[in-house]
Amino acid sequence: MKDSLIRLIATGLYSGYGWPYPGTWGTIPAWLIAYFLIAGNQWVLAPAVVVCFIVSVWSAGGAEKMFGHDARKIVIDEWAGMFVTLLFVPYSLTNYAIAFFAFRGFDVVKIPPAAQSEKLPGGWGITVDDIVAGVQANIATRLIIYGLEKYLSGQG
């Protein structure tokens, strides 16, 4: 029962089995939850980040024993990273789309210190690199939104 629960959570409700890019498929449910259910409510999103982080470290650590270290089908860390990316980003389809692509880019490229954090043991290494990528993507998203607003207002 415990292994089934870990598998369900760590694979992001089985979205991590998506082919050919499990990380992207695994990020989509988190984005959908944030966009349609949380809908920009930071009072819900902030605690969701904390809970998802804790659950990710726990379940990814357990799933690592089943699938191997940072196996591609473990995507709960993408959920945590996506939620971090969306923190305090103004709620709109455009802004959330920018955030999605920014997170996927930073998660794939692993700009330091994201790459180094992968070396942490167990679920910590699996999760923290995505949290770092989420912070990086959050900053990039805000800069892109700011630049677009300036450009579109004619002040850019």
C-alpha positions in Angstrom: 0.0 0.0 0.0 2.8 2.4 0.9 4.7 1.7 -2.3 1.5 2.3 -4.3 1.0 5.6 -2.6 4.6 6.6 -3.2 4.4 5.6 -6.8 1.1 7.6 -7.3 2.5 10.8 -5.7 6.1 10.6 -7.0 4.9 10.1 -10.6 2.6 13.1 -10.3 -0.6 11.0 -10.5 1.2 8.9 -13.1 1.9 11.9 -15.4 5.5 11.0 -15.1 4.9 8.0 -17.4 4.2 10.4 -20.3 6.4 9.9 -23.3 8.7 11.2 -24.7 9.2 14.0 -22.1 8.1 12.8 -18.7 9.3 16.1 -17.0 7.1 18.2 -19.3 4.1 15.8 -19.0 4.7 15.8 -15.3 4.6 19.6 -15.1 1.3 20.0 -16.9 -0.9 18.8 -14.1 0.8 21.2 -11.6 0.3 24.0 -14.1 -3.4 23.1 -14.6 -4.0 22.9 -10.8 -2.3 26.3 -10.4 -4.2 27.9 -13.2 -7.7 26.4 -12.8 -8.0 25.5 -9.1 -5.6 27.9 -7.3 -6.3 30.6 -9.9 -3.7 33.1 -8.7 -4.7 32.9 -5.1 -1.4 33.4 -3.3 -2.9 32.5 0.0 -3.4 29.0 -1.4 -0.3 28.8 -3.6 2.2 29.6 -0.9 1.1 26.8 1.4 0.9 24.5 -1.7 4.5 25.2 -2.3 5.5 24.2 1.2 3.3 21.1 1.3 4.4 20.0 -2.2 8.1 20.5 -1.3 7.7 18.3 1.8 5.7 15.6 0.0 8.2 15.7 -2.9 11.2 15.1 -0.7 9.4 12.2 1.0 7.9 10.5 -2.0 10.8 11.1 -4.4 13.1 9.6 -1.8 10.8 6.5 -1.6 10.4 6.3 -5.4 14.2 6.5 -5.8 14.4 3.1 -4.2 11.9 1.7 -6.7 13.0 3.5 -9.9 16.6 4.6 -9.3 18.1 8.0 -8.5 16.1 10.9 -10.1 14.4 8.5 -12.5 12.6 10.4 -15.3 9.2 9.2 -14.2 9.6 10.9 -10.8 7.9 14.2 -11.4 6.5 15.4 -8.1 9.6 17.6 -8.0 8.4 19.3 -11.2 5.1 20.1 -9.4 7.0 21.8 -6.5 9.2 23.7 -9.0 6.2 24.8 -11.1 4.4 26.1 -8.0 7.5 28.0 -6.9 7.8 29.5 -10.4 4.2 30.9 -10.1 4.6 32.5 -6.7 3.6 36.1 -6.9 3.3 36.0 -10.7 0.3 38.1 -11.8 -2.5 35.7 -12.7 -3.2 35.5 -16.5 -3.0 32.9 -19.1 -0.1 34.7 -20.8 1.9 35.1 -17.6 1.3 31.5 -16.6 2.3 30.3 -20.1 5.5 32.3 -19.9 6.1 30.7 -16.4 5.5 27.2 -17.7 8.1 27.6 -20.5 10.6 29.4 -18.3 10.4 26.6 -15.7 10.8 23.8 -18.3 13.8 25.7 -19.8 15.5 26.2 -16.4 14.7 22.7 -15.3 16.3 21.2 -18.4 19.4 23.5 -18.5 20.2 23.3 -14.8 22.0 26.6 -14.3 24.1 26.6 -11.1 23.3 26.1 -8.3 20.5 23.8 -9.6 23.0 21.3 -11.1 25.0 21.2 -7.8 21.9 20.6 -5.7 21.1 17.4 -7.6 24.0 15.9 -5.6 22.1 16.1 -2.4 21.1 12.7 -1.0 17.7 11.0 -1.8 14.6 13.1 -2.2 16.5 16.2 -1.3 18.6 16.1 -4.4 15.6 15.2 -6.6 13.5 18.1 -5.3 15.9 20.9 -4.5 17.2 21.3 -8.1 13.6 21.9 -9.2 13.1 24.4 -6.4 16.2 26.2 -7.6 15.0 26.0 -11.2 11.7 27.3 -10.0 13.3 30.4 -8.3 15.3 31.1 -11.5 12.2 30.7 -13.7 10.2 32.9 -11.4 12.8 35.7 -11.7 13.0 35.2 -15.5 9.2 35.2 -15.8 8.9 38.4 -13.8 11.6 40.1 -16.0 9.9 39.0 -19.2 6.5 40.2 -17.9 8.0 43.5 -16.9 9.8 43.9 -20.3 6.6 43.0 -22.2 4.6 45.5 -20.2 7.1 48.3 -20.9 7.3 47.4 -24.6 3.5 47.2 -25.0 3.0 50.5 -23.2 5.4 52.2 -25.6 8.0 52.9 -22.8 10.4 50.1 -23.9 
